[in-house]
Protein backbone atom coordinates (compact mmCIF):
# COMPACT_ATOMS: atom_id res chain seq x y z
CA UNK A 1 0.00 0.00 0.00
CA UNK A 2 1.24 3.51 -0.80
CA UNK A 3 0.59 6.81 0.95
CA UNK A 4 -1.79 7.83 -1.87
CA UNK A 5 -3.93 4.66 -1.87
CA UNK A 6 -5.73 2.26 0.48
CA UNK A 7 -6.75 -1.38 0.41
CA UNK A 8 -10.34 -2.60 0.13
CA UNK A 9 -11.07 -2.64 3.89
CA UNK A 10 -10.41 1.08 4.26
CA UNK A 11 -12.18 1.91 0.99
CA UNK A 12 -15.30 0.09 2.18
CA UNK A 13 -15.14 1.58 5.68
CA UNK A 14 -15.14 5.11 4.26
CA UNK A 15 -18.76 4.59 3.15
CA UNK A 16 -19.80 2.13 5.88
CA UNK A 17 -19.86 -0.73 3.39
CA UNK A 18 -18.38 -4.22 3.51
CA UNK A 19 -15.53 -5.33 1.24
CA UNK A 20 -17.87 -7.95 -0.26
CA UNK A 21 -20.17 -5.14 -1.42
CA UNK A 22 -17.36 -3.48 -3.34
CA UNK A 23 -16.43 -6.80 -4.92
CA UNK A 24 -20.07 -7.42 -5.88
CA UNK A 25 -20.45 -3.95 -7.38
CA UNK A 26 -17.26 -4.56 -9.34
CA UNK A 27 -18.58 -7.84 -10.74
CA UNK A 28 -21.86 -6.15 -11.70
CA UNK A 29 -20.10 -3.33 -13.57
CA UNK A 30 -21.02 -0.62 -11.07
CA UNK A 31 -17.32 -0.14 -10.30
CA UNK A 32 -14.31 -0.64 -12.54
CA UNK A 33 -11.61 -2.93 -11.14
CA UNK A 34 -9.02 -0.83 -9.30
CA UNK A 35 -5.29 -1.22 -9.54
CA UNK A 36 -3.51 -3.95 -7.62
CA UNK A 37 -0.76 -4.16 -5.05
CA UNK A 38 0.26 -7.72 -5.76
CA UNK A 39 -3.00 -9.65 -5.31
CA UNK A 40 -4.77 -6.93 -3.29
CA UNK A 41 -6.99 -4.20 -4.66
CA UNK A 42 -5.57 -0.70 -4.34
CA UNK A 43 -7.94 2.30 -4.22
CA UNK A 44 -6.72 5.78 -5.05
CA UNK A 45 -8.55 9.12 -4.78
CA UNK A 46 -10.34 8.65 -8.09
CA UNK A 47 -11.48 5.14 -7.13
CA UNK A 48 -12.82 6.39 -3.79
CA UNK A 49 -14.78 9.11 -5.55
CA UNK A 50 -16.31 6.49 -7.85
CA UNK A 51 -17.27 4.32 -4.88
CA UNK A 52 -18.98 7.35 -3.37
CA UNK A 53 -20.92 7.92 -6.58
CA UNK A 54 -21.93 4.25 -6.60
CA UNK A 55 -23.19 4.65 -3.02
CA UNK A 56 -25.25 7.70 -4.04
CA UNK A 57 -26.81 5.70 -6.87
CA UNK A 58 -27.34 2.31 -5.21
CA UNK A 59 -28.08 3.26 -1.60
CA UNK A 60 -29.21 6.89 -1.53
CA UNK A 61 -30.92 6.80 -4.95
CA UNK A 62 -32.15 3.18 -4.61
CA UNK A 63 -31.13 2.42 -8.19
CA UNK A 64 -30.93 -1.15 -9.50
CA UNK A 65 -27.35 -2.18 -10.17
CA UNK A 66 -27.73 -2.15 -13.95
CA UNK A 67 -28.89 1.46 -13.85
CA UNK A 68 -26.32 2.45 -11.28
CA UNK A 69 -23.59 1.03 -13.53
CA UNK A 70 -24.58 3.42 -16.32
CA UNK A 71 -24.09 6.41 -14.02
CA UNK A 72 -21.10 5.34 -11.94
CA UNK A 73 -18.91 3.51 -14.45
CA UNK A 74 -17.91 6.63 -16.38
CA UNK A 75 -18.53 4.89 -19.71
CA UNK A 76 -21.84 6.61 -20.57
CA UNK A 77 -22.14 10.08 -22.05
CA UNK A 78 -24.07 12.93 -20.46
CA UNK A 79 -27.33 12.18 -22.28
CA UNK A 80 -27.29 8.47 -21.45
CA UNK A 81 -26.66 8.78 -17.72
CA UNK A 82 -29.19 11.61 -17.40
CA UNK A 83 -31.84 9.51 -19.17
CA UNK A 84 -31.05 6.64 -16.80
CA UNK A 85 -31.53 8.85 -13.76
CA UNK A 86 -34.73 10.30 -15.22
CA UNK A 87 -36.07 6.76 -15.62
CA UNK A 88 -35.25 6.00 -11.99
CA UNK A 89 -37.02 9.18 -10.85
CA UNK A 90 -40.13 8.12 -12.79
CA UNK A 91 -40.07 4.70 -11.13
CA UNK A 92 -39.60 6.25 -7.69
CA UNK A 93 -42.52 8.60 -8.26
CA UNK A 94 -44.74 5.61 -9.07
CA UNK A 95 -43.57 3.88 -5.90
CA UNK A 96 -44.15 7.04 -3.84
CA UNK A 97 -47.68 7.31 -5.23
CA UNK A 98 -48.34 3.66 -4.41
CA UNK A 99 -46.98 4.09 -0.88
CA UNK A 100 -49.03 7.23 -0.35
CA UNK A 101 -52.16 5.38 -1.50
CA UNK A 102 -51.28 2.59 0.95
CA UNK A 103 -50.82 5.13 3.75
CA UNK A 104 -54.16 6.74 3.00
CA UNK A 105 -55.95 3.40 3.05
CA UNK A 106 -54.34 2.28 6.31
CA UNK A 107 -55.31 5.61 7.88
CA UNK A 108 -58.87 4.91 6.71
CA UNK A 109 -58.71 1.39 8.16
CA UNK A 110 -57.70 2.83 11.53
CA UNK A 111 -61.19 4.32 11.83
CA UNK A 112 -62.70 0.86 12.30
CA UNK A 113 -63.74 0.33 15.95
CA UNK A 114 -64.26 -3.46 15.91
CA UNK A 115 -61.98 -5.82 17.84
CA UNK A 116 -61.95 -8.38 15.03
CA UNK A 117 -62.25 -6.66 11.68
CA UNK A 118 -62.76 -9.83 9.65
CA UNK A 119 -65.47 -11.19 11.93
CA UNK A 120 -67.29 -8.02 12.99
CA UNK A 121 -66.82 -5.11 10.57
CA UNK A 122 -70.15 -4.48 8.79
CA UNK A 123 -68.53 -2.63 5.86
CA UNK A 124 -65.68 -5.07 5.18
CA UNK A 125 -67.44 -6.62 2.19
CA UNK A 126 -67.67 -3.22 0.55
CA UNK A 127 -63.98 -2.61 1.22
CA UNK A 128 -63.09 -5.93 -0.40
CA UNK A 129 -65.15 -5.11 -3.47
CA UNK A 130 -63.64 -1.64 -3.75
CA UNK A 131 -59.98 -2.40 -3.03
CA UNK A 132 -59.25 -6.05 -3.92
CA UNK A 133 -59.72 -8.30 -7.01
CA UNK A 134 -62.80 -9.71 -5.25
CA UNK A 135 -64.64 -6.78 -6.81
CA UNK A 136 -64.25 -8.33 -10.27
CA UNK A 137 -66.52 -11.22 -9.31
CA UNK A 138 -70.27 -10.39 -9.20
CA UNK A 139 -71.39 -13.22 -6.88
CA UNK A 140 -72.67 -11.79 -3.62
CA UNK A 141 -71.26 -14.24 -1.06
CA UNK A 142 -67.57 -14.96 -0.75
CA UNK A 143 -67.69 -18.76 -1.09
CA UNK A 144 -69.60 -18.52 -4.38
CA UNK A 145 -67.31 -15.70 -5.49
CA UNK A 146 -64.21 -17.81 -4.75
CA UNK A 147 -65.57 -20.70 -6.82
CA UNK A 148 -66.45 -18.33 -9.65
CA UNK A 149 -62.99 -16.74 -9.57
CA UNK A 150 -61.33 -20.14 -9.84
CA UNK A 151 -63.65 -21.18 -12.68
CA UNK A 152 -62.73 -17.99 -14.54
CA UNK A 153 -59.05 -18.93 -14.42
CA UNK A 154 -57.74 -17.16 -11.36
CA UNK A 155 -54.10 -17.49 -10.32
CA UNK A 156 -54.74 -20.59 -8.20
CA UNK A 157 -56.09 -23.98 -9.25
CA UNK A 158 -56.98 -27.20 -7.53
CA UNK A 159 -53.68 -28.81 -8.44
CA UNK A 160 -51.80 -26.14 -6.51
CA UNK A 161 -53.94 -26.08 -3.38
CA UNK A 162 -52.12 -26.43 -0.05
CA UNK A 163 -48.62 -26.22 -1.50
CA UNK A 164 -47.81 -23.12 0.51
CA UNK A 165 -45.96 -21.44 -2.33
CA UNK A 166 -46.60 -17.90 -3.51
CA UNK A 167 -47.73 -17.26 -7.07
CA UNK A 168 -44.64 -16.41 -9.07
CA UNK A 169 -46.51 -14.11 -11.45
CA UNK A 170 -47.86 -11.98 -8.62
CA UNK A 171 -44.49 -12.00 -6.87
CA UNK A 172 -42.67 -10.90 -10.02
CA UNK A 173 -45.15 -8.10 -10.60
CA UNK A 174 -44.72 -6.90 -7.03
CA UNK A 175 -40.93 -7.22 -7.14
CA UNK A 176 -40.95 -9.95 -4.49
CA UNK A 177 -38.31 -12.68 -4.13
CA UNK A 178 -39.35 -15.74 -2.14
CA UNK A 179 -37.17 -18.03 -0.05
CA UNK A 180 -36.94 -21.52 -1.63
CA UNK A 181 -36.92 -23.01 1.87
CA UNK A 182 -40.06 -21.55 3.44
CA UNK A 183 -41.62 -19.39 0.68
CA UNK A 184 -41.20 -16.33 2.90
CA UNK A 185 -40.32 -12.96 1.40
CA UNK A 186 -36.59 -12.33 1.04
CA UNK A 187 -35.57 -8.83 2.06
CA UNK A 188 -33.49 -7.16 -0.61
CA UNK A 189 -30.62 -4.77 -0.10
CA UNK A 190 -28.62 -2.56 -2.42
CA UNK A 191 -25.46 -3.63 -0.60
CA UNK A 192 -23.77 -6.92 -1.43
CA UNK A 193 -25.02 -9.77 -3.56
CA UNK A 194 -28.76 -10.60 -3.63
CA UNK A 195 -29.90 -12.92 -0.85
CA UNK A 196 -31.39 -16.28 -1.83
CA UNK A 197 -32.79 -17.27 1.59
CA UNK A 198 -34.80 -15.25 4.09
CA UNK A 199 -32.61 -16.32 7.04
CA UNK A 200 -29.52 -18.29 7.97
CA UNK A 201 -31.80 -20.97 9.42
CA UNK A 202 -33.38 -21.61 6.00
CA UNK A 203 -29.94 -21.52 4.40
CA UNK A 204 -28.69 -24.12 6.86
CA UNK A 205 -31.74 -26.35 6.34
CA UNK A 206 -31.27 -26.22 2.57
CA UNK A 207 -27.61 -27.13 2.95
CA UNK A 208 -28.39 -30.09 5.21
CA UNK A 209 -31.09 -31.27 2.80
CA UNK A 210 -28.69 -31.10 -0.12
CA UNK A 211 -26.03 -32.97 1.81
CA UNK A 212 -28.46 -35.70 2.85
CA UNK A 213 -29.41 -36.43 -0.77
CA UNK A 214 -25.85 -36.49 -2.14
CA UNK A 215 -24.04 -39.86 -1.80
CA UNK A 216 -21.01 -39.63 0.43
CA UNK A 217 -17.90 -39.20 -1.68
CA UNK A 218 -15.36 -41.98 -1.46
CA UNK A 219 -12.08 -41.42 0.23
CA UNK A 220 -9.85 -39.33 -1.96
CA UNK A 221 -12.70 -38.14 -4.20
CA UNK A 222 -12.56 -34.69 -2.69
CA UNK A 223 -16.31 -34.15 -2.17
CA UNK A 224 -15.86 -30.47 -3.00
CA UNK A 225 -18.98 -28.34 -2.82
CA UNK A 226 -19.28 -26.26 -5.99
CA UNK A 227 -19.57 -22.48 -6.20
CA UNK A 228 -23.38 -22.66 -6.25
CA UNK A 229 -23.50 -24.45 -2.89
CA UNK A 230 -26.03 -23.37 -0.28
CA UNK A 231 -23.42 -23.79 2.44
CA UNK A 232 -23.29 -20.55 4.42
CA UNK A 233 -20.16 -18.50 3.90
CA UNK A 234 -17.55 -18.81 6.58
Secondary structure, 3 states (H helix, E strand, C coil): CCCCEECHHHHHHHCCCCHHHHHHHHHCCCCCCCEEECCEEEEEHHHHHHHHHHHHHHHHCCCCHHHHHHHHCCCCCHHHHHHHHHHHHHHHHHHHHHHHHHHHHHHHHCCCCCCCHHHHCCCHHHHHHHHCHHHHCCCCCHHHHHHHHHHCCCCCCHHHCCCCCCCHHHHHHHCCCECCCCCCECCCCCCCCCCCCCCHHHHHHHHHHHHHHCCCCCCCCCCCCCCCCCCCCC
